[in-house]
Amino acid sequence: MNTRSSAINAVNKSLKQSISTEPKGHFHLFCSRVFDSSVQELFLPKKVQQHLAEVRVGKVRFDPAYADAIAEGVRVWASKHGATHFTHWFQPLTGSTAEKHDSFLNLNKERGAVERFRGKELLYGEPDASSFPSGGLRTTHEARGYTAWDPASDPFLWESGEGVTLCIPSLFYSWKGAALDQKIPLLRSEQKIKDSALRLLAFCKVAGERVFSTLGAEQEYFLIDRGLYLLRPDLVLTGRTILGAKPAKGQELEDHYFGAVKDRVMAFMRDFEEQALRLGIPVKTRHNEVAPAQHEVAPLFEPASLASDHNILLMEVMRQSALKQGLACLFHEKPFQGINGSGKHNNWSLGTDTGLNLLDPKENSLLFLTLLTAILKGVHEHAALLRASIASAGNDHRLGGSEAPPTILSVYLGDALEKIVQDLLSEKEPSVGSLARHIDLGLQHLPFHVADLSDRNRTSFFAFTGNKFEFRAVGASASCAFPVTVINAVVADSLALILDELSDAVKDKRDLSQERLLELSLPTLRKHLKAAQSVLFSGNAYSEEWQQEAAERKLPNIRRSFHAFDQLREKKTIRIFEQILSEQELESRFEILVEQYAKQLDIEASLLIELFRTQILPAAQRDLAGRNSPSEAQKKLVHNISARVDQSILAIDEVERLQSQTRDLGWEAKAKVFCELVAPQMEVARSHIDQLEMWVDDALWPLPKYRELLFLI
C-alpha cells in the first residue's frame, strides 16, 4: 500500500466519525471579541467614546491626547479575555497580513512584573520593513517602517494556539511616509469618492453629510481532505494542482450547485462562522458552488474599508477552522484544471449617513442618472486599469474560461436600465420610477412575485444587480482593497468632471425644480453616455461573436495579467490617482506585481520539473518494467506509454531550458519570458503527463487524483 492509498483509507475513517448536529445558536456571539462601541461604554470615559465616534465618521482628526486612556481601556478588556500580547495587524503588499507580537509585560522600579499598555504603543509600531515588498520605495539599508493604528477600525482579539492576542488594525508606511500597504490607498480613495459624491448630493438637493463606498464580497473556496492535500506538493506550495488529469465526473451534472452540504463540510462551516461572528464579521450566506468540493460564503454589506479588513480576516479564520477539522481550505483562483475556479465577487455601491443607497434607482432620479453616467464613463475610459486591478498569475487561469468573466471589460445594466440609457440617447424622457415587474406563476394560492430590476449576467465583467455593481472578475485569493480603490478612483474622477459641466450648465440659477434641473442636465449626461455606450453589453460575453464585436468596438482585451500591469504607469492613471497614490507609489506597485508574477511562475516551473522527475517518471518506469507484452495490442499499449514518457521528458527538459534563460534577467524581463514562453511550455508538458496518469497503473500513481481530492470529503 502506498502513501496515497493510506491517505484515502484515513479519509474513510474521518467520514465515519460522528459529527455533532446539535442545534447551536451563536448570533449572541457577534462582536464578542471586538472592542466596539458597546464595549467602549464599559471601559472608556464618555468623552473619549464620543471622540472615537466622531473620528469613525470623519468629523474630526484623532487627538493623541486620548491615546493613553484608550490604551488602558483596551488592555483591561483584552486581559479579561486572556490576552497577554498585542500586535499591530496590517496588510503589506505581500497579498496577506502581517503582525509582530509584544507582551504587556513591563518592569516597575523594584523589577517586579506589571502589565502596561501605553498610548504610544497603541498608536504606533516599528516593524522591520526591509523584507516587505516596496517596489523601490526604499533601499535595502533603509529598513525602518511604521505601523499606525487606524482609529476608525476597532481592535479585536485573535485566538490561536491556546493563546489570545490583541490585534490593532493598522496602516503601514515607510520612514519617508510612502504607503507600503493595501489600506492607505483605499482610505484615501474613500476621501476622494466622498468629496465627489457630496457635490452630487448638493447639486441634486439631497441631504447628507457623509458618503462612503459599501462592499459585500462573495468568497468562493475549495475544501479538501488535509491528508490528501499534504500528498500534493503543488497544492501545498502554490495553492493549485500543476498536474492532474480530468476525472470521469466533474461538474457536468451540475448536481453539486446548491446541493445538500455534507456533514464534514457543515461542521467546518459552523465552526468558522462562529469564530467570524465573534470578530464582528457578519457572515450571512453559505452554499455549495458549481464545482465539486467548491463552496461560497457571503457577508452582509459593510463600509468598504471595514469589509476589506473583514474579508482578509475571514480567510485566515477559514484556514484555521479547516485545520481543526482535518481539512484544507483553498483560495487559489484555479486549484483544479477543467472545472470552475474561484472568484471573490465585489458588490460595490455608495451609501450615505442618512441611509440612502445612491445606486438604488428608486431614489432621486437625477442623482441616480448622474452617478450611473459617471460610472459608465469611468469604466469605459479606464477599462484596462480595472483589468490591472484584478491581475495575477492565479487569476489568469480563471478569467475567460466560461466560468468567470472574459478579459474584455463590459458592463451589463439589465433590460430596464438599458432602456433608460437608450431613451436618453434618443432624446426621449427617461423614466426611473416605474421599473417594478411582476411574475405570475399561474398558481392561485401564490401571490404575484416582484421581480428584480435586472436579470443576472454571470458573463459580465461589471454587472448592475438591482442596487449595486458586481465586480465579478476579482480573484478568490486577492485582497478586496485595490479593486475597490480603483473603482472609487475612476468613479470619483469622472463624477467630478461631469459635475463641473453640470454646474456650468445650471450656472447661478437657484431654486430650480427637480424637473427643470434634470432638463438642464440631460444634454451633458447624454453626451457622456454616448461616449461610453460601447462598453455596454447584455449578451453572452463568453461567445466568440462577442470577442469579434468587442474588437470592433475597440475595447481592450488583455488576456495575460503581465500585459495589464503597465496600466499603473499610464499618465491617465497617475492623474486619477492624485491624492491616492503618488507616481512613485504607483510605480512601486507595478514593480511589486511584476516581481510577484515572475516568482510565482518560477516556483511553479521548478515544482513541475521536480514532481515529474522524482515522482511521476519513476512511477511510469516501474509500470513499464512490470508489463508483459504477449500480444500485439499489449505491445502497442506499452509503446504508447513509452512514447508518452519520452514526450513528457522532452517537454520538461524544454521547460527547464527556458526557465534557465531567465536567471540573469531583471524582474520585468523575467516576467515577460515566463508569461510568453515558460507558462505555455508548462501547459504542453502537463498535457503529456496528464495523459500518463490515465494509463499508468493506479496503484503506482503517487499523487492523489482529482476524483479523490474533489469527492472524498
TORVEXTOR-775644 format. One record per residue (C-alpha): residue in three letters; x, z negated, y. Coordinates in steps of 0.2 Angstrom, whole numbers, plus 5000, padded with zeros to 4 digits. Layout:
<keses>
alaXZY;...
</keses>
This chain:
<keses>
met500050005000;asn500750055017;thr500549965033;arg499150075039;ser498150035023;ser498549845026;ala497849855043;ile496249945038;asn495949805025;ala496249675039;val494849765049;asn493649755035;lys493949565034;ser493649555053;leu492049645051;lys491449515038;gln491749365049;ser490249285055;ile489949315074;ser488849185083;thr487249265090;glu486549115098;pro485749155115;lys486949095129;gly486349095147;his487849105159;phe487149155176;his487348975182;leu489249005180;phe489349135194;cys490749095206;ser491148935197;arg493048975198;val492949045216;phe493248945232;asp491749025241;ser490648965255;ser489648845244;val491248765238;gln491948765255;glu490548655261;leu491148515249;phe493048525253;leu493248585271;pro492748515288;lys491148605296;lys492248685310;val493448765298;gln491948835287;gln491248915302;his492848985307;leu493149065290;ala491349135290;glu491749225307;val493349285300;arg492549355285;val491349465295;gly492649525308;lys492049425323;val493749335326;arg495549335321;phe496049195309;asp496849045318;pro498348975309;ala497948805316;tyr496648785302;ala497848835288;asp498348655283;ala496548595282;ile496048745271;ala497648725260;glu497248545257;gly495448585253;val495948725241;arg497248615232;val496048475229;trp494748585222;ala495948685211;ser496748525205;lys495048455200;his494948605189;gly496648585181;ala497648695191;thr499548655193;his500248805201;phe499748935214;thr500149115217;his499849255230;trp498949385220;phe499249555227;gln499149745222;pro500849835224;leu501050015222;thr501350005203;gly499450035199;ser499249855193;thr499349675201;ala500749555204;glu501049365205;lys502349235207;his501849065202;asp502448905212;ser501848725207;phe501048605218;leu502548485214;asn503448405229;leu504548255231;asn504248115243;lys505648015251;glu505847905236;arg506048065225;gly504348025217;ala503248175212;val501748215223;glu500548365224;arg500648455240;phe500048625246;arg500448665265;gly499548795276;lys501148895277;glu501148915258;leu499348975259;leu499649095272;tyr501249175267;gly502449205252;glu504049295250;pro504249385234;asp505749495230;ala505149665235;ser506749765229;ser505949805212;phe504249865218;pro503950045222;ser504250085241;gly504550265241;gly506050245253;leu505150125265;arg506650005261;thr508350025253;thr508949935238;his509849795248;glu508349765259;ala507449655246;arg506349545257;gly504449575256;tyr503049465262;thr501349425254;ala499949365266;trp498349285262;asp496849395266;pro495649265273;ala494149375271;ser494449355252;asp494149195243;pro495449105232;phe495049095214;leu495649015198;trp496349105183;glu496349035166;ser497649095153;gly498749015140;glu497848855141;gly498348835160;val497448865176;thr498248945191;leu497548955209;cys497649135215;ile497649185233;pro497149365236;ser498449435247;leu499249585256;phe500949645253;tyr502149725266;ser503949745269;trp505149655281;lys504849785294;gly502949775292;ala502649935281;ala501249925269;leu501849915251;asp500149885243;gln498449965240;lys497349845250;ile498149855268;pro497650045270;leu495950005263;leu495649865275;arg496249975289;ser495150125284;glu493649995284;gln494049965303;lys494050155306;ile492450185297;lys491650035306;asp492150105323;ser491450275320;ala489850215311;leu489450085325;arg489550235338;leu488250325327;leu487150165327;ala487250155346;phe486850345348;cys485350335336;lys484750175344;val484850075328;ala485349885329;gly486849825320;glu488549745324;arg489449775308;val489649925296;phe490649925280;ser490850035265;thr490049975249;leu490550015231;gly489950005214;ala491250055201;glu490650105184;gln492050065172;glu492250165156;tyr493450105142;phe493850115124;leu493849965112;ile494849975095;asp495449855082;arg497049775088;gly497949785071;leu497749975071;tyr498249985089;leu499849895085;leu500250035072;arg500150165086;pro501750155097;asp500950295108;leu499450185112;val500550035115;leu501750115127;thr500750255135;gly498950205133;arg498450365124;thr498750455107;ile500050585110;leu499750645092;gly498150645081;ala497050765073;lys495250785077;pro494150685064;ala492750775054;lys491550675065;gly491750645083;gln490450635096;glu489550795091;leu487950705085;glu487850605102;asp487250455091;his488450335100;tyr487750355118;phe486650215122;gly486650165104;ala486449985097;val488049885102;lys489049825086;asp489149635084;arg491049635086;val490949735102;met489449625108;ala490549465106;phe491849545117;met490649595130;arg489849425131;asp491549345132;phe492249455146;glu490549445156;glu490649255156;gln492349255162;ala491949385175;leu490449295182;arg491549135184;leu492649235195;gly491149305205;ile491149475198;pro489349525197;val489349625181;lys487649705178;thr487549845165;arg488349865148;his488150005136;asn488950125123;glu489650285131;val489650455123;ala491250455113;pro491350335098;ala492150165102;gln491850205121;his490850085132;glu490450055150;val490249905162;ala489449925179;pro489349785193;leu488149765207;phe488649845224;glu489849745235;pro490849775251;ala492149905245;ser493749795248;leu492949655238;ala492349775224;ser494049845223;asp494849675220;his493449635208;asn493749795198;ile495549775195;leu495249595191;leu493949635179;met495049755169;glu496349615166;val494849495161;met494349635148;arg496149645142;gln496249465139;ser494549455131;ala494949595119;leu496549505114;lys495549345109;gln494349455099;gly495749545089;leu495349705099;ala496249815111;cys495449875127;leu496050055133;phe495850115151;his496850275149;glu495850425156;lys496150515139;pro496650405124;phe495950525111;gln496150715112;gly494550815108;ile493250685113;asn492750625130;gly493950525141;ser493550385153;gly493250385172;lys492850255185;his491350325195;asn491550265213;asn489750245220;trp490050245239;ser488950215253;leu488950125270;gly487949965274;thr487649855290;asp487549675293;thr485649695296;gly485449755278;leu485249945281;asn486050075269;leu486550215280;leu486350335266;asp484550295262;pro483550445268;lys482050335272;glu483050265287;asn483150345304;ser483150525301;leu484450575315;leu485650445309;phe485550505291;leu485650685295;thr487150655306;leu488050545293;leu487650675280;thr488350815291;ala489950715294;ile490150685275;leu490050865271;lys491150915285;gly492450785279;val492350835261;his492451015265;glu493951005276;his494950885266;ala494450935248;ala496250945242;leu496650775249;leu495150695239;arg495850785224;ala497550705228;ser496750535229;ile496250535211;ala497850625205;ser498850555190;ala499650615174;gly498250525164;asn496850605174;asp497450775171;his496950765153;arg495250725158;leu494750825173;gly493950995169;gly493650955151;ser491750975151;glu491650785151;ala492250755169;pro492150855185;pro493251005186;thr494651005198;ile493651105210;leu492850985223;ser491051025226;val489550925232;tyr487850905224;leu486450855235;gly484950875224;asp483450985227;ala482650885241;leu484250865252;glu484751045249;lys483051105256;ile483350995271;val485051075274;gln484351245271;asp482951215283;leu484251155296;leu485251305294;ser483751425295;glu483251335311;lys481651255303;glu481151075307;pro481950965295;ser480850835286;val481650675279;gly480150575277;ser479150645263;leu480450655249;ala479550555235;arg478950645220;his477850585206;ile477850615187;asp476350615177;leu476750605158;gly474950645154;leu474650465146;gln473150375153;his473750205151;leu475350235161;pro475550235180;phe476250385189;his478150365190;val479050395207;ala480550505203;asp482250485211;leu482650585226;ser483850695216;asp484250735198;arg486050685191;asn487350825191;arg488650755180;thr489750905183;ser489950875201;phe491550805209;phe490550715223;ala488650695220;phe487250615230;thr486250505219;gly484750445229;asn485650325242;lys487450345239;phe488850465234;glu489650455217;phe491450505217;arg491450545198;ala493250605197;val494150435199;gly495150395183;ala494750245172;ser496450165175;ala496550195193;ser496350065207;cys494750105217;ala495650065234;phe496550235238;pro495050345233;val493950235245;thr495250235258;val495250425258;ile493350435259;asn493250315273;ala494650405282;val493850585281;val492150525285;ala492650415300;asp493650565307;ser492350695305;leu490950575311;ala491950535327;leu492250725331;ile490350755328;leu489850615339;asp491050675353;glu490050835353;leu488350755352;ser488750645367;asp489250795377;ala487550875371;val486550725377;lys487650695392;asp487050555403;lys485250565398;arg484450395395;asp482850335386;leu482650485376;ser481350485362;gln481950495344;glu481150665343;arg482050735359;leu483750655353;leu483550745337;glu483050905345;leu484650895356;ser485750855342;leu485150995329;pro486251135336;thr487851035334;leu487350975316;arg486851145312;lys488551215317;his489551095306;leu488351115291;lys488551295292;ala490451275292;ala490451165277;gln489051235266;ser490251325255;val490651155247;leu488851135241;phe488451175223;ser487051125212;gly487351215196;asn488451185181;ala490151155188;tyr490951175170;ser490451355169;glu491651505170;glu490451585183;trp490751435195;gln492651455193;gln492451635200;glu491251585213;ala492251445219;ala493751555221;glu492651675231;arg492151535242;lys494051485244;leu493851315238;pro495451235232;asn495651215213;ile497151105210;arg497251095191;arg498850985189;ser499050825199;phe500850865203;his500251005214;ala499050895223;phe500250755228;asp500950865243;gln499250845252;leu499850675258;arg501150765269;glu500050885277;lys499850875296;lys497950855295;thr498150715283;ile499350625294;arg498150645309;ile496650575300;phe497650435293;glu498150375311;gln497850185311;ile497850185292;leu499550235286;ser500950305296;glu501850465292;gln503250375284;glu502050265274;leu501150425268;glu502750505263;ser503250345253;arg501650365243;phe502050545240;glu503750495233;ile503050355223;leu501650465215;val502950595211;glu504150475203;gln502750385193;tyr502150555187;ala503850605181;lys504250445172;gln502550445163;leu502850615156;asp504650575152;ile504150425142;glu502850525133;ala504050665128;ser505350535122;leu504050445111;leu503350615104;ile505150655099;glu505450485091;leu503750475082;phe503950645074;arg505750615068;thr505550435062;gln503850435055;ile502950605054;leu504450705047;pro504950585034;ala503150575028;ala502950765027;gln504650775017;arg504050645005;asp502450735002;leu503350904999;ala504550814987;gly503150744977;arg502150904975;asn502251014959;ser501851194961;pro501251264944;ser500051394951;glu500151524965;ala498851434975;gln499851274975;lys501451364979;lys500551444994;leu499951275000;val501751194998;his502351355008;asn501151325022;ile501551145023;ser503451185023;ala503151315036;arg502151195047;val503551065046;asp504851195052;gln503751245066;ser503551065071;ile505451035071;leu505751195081;ala504351135094;ile505050965095;asp506851025097;glu506151135112;val505350985120;glu507050885119;arg507951035126;leu506851055141;gln506750865144;ser508650855144;gln508750985158;thr507850855170;arg509150725168;asp510150755184;leu508650815194;gly507850725209;trp506150655206;glu505150795214;ala506150925204;lys505950825188;ala504050805190;lys503950995193;val504851035177;phe503850905167;cys502250975174;glu502551155171;leu503751165156;val503851005146;ala502050955146;pro501451125139;gln502851125126;met502250955121;glu500551025118;val501251165107;ala502251035097;arg500650925095;ser499651065088;his500851095074;ile501050905070;asp499150885070;gln498951025058;leu500150925046;glu499050775047;met497650875039;trp498750925024;val499950785021;asp499450655008;asp498350525016;ala499250385008;leu500850435015;trp500250465033;pro501050325043;leu499950315059;pro498150265059;lys497050415061;tyr495650445073;arg494250415061;glu495050235058;leu495350205077;leu493650255083;phe492450205069;leu493250045061;ile492749915073;
</keses>
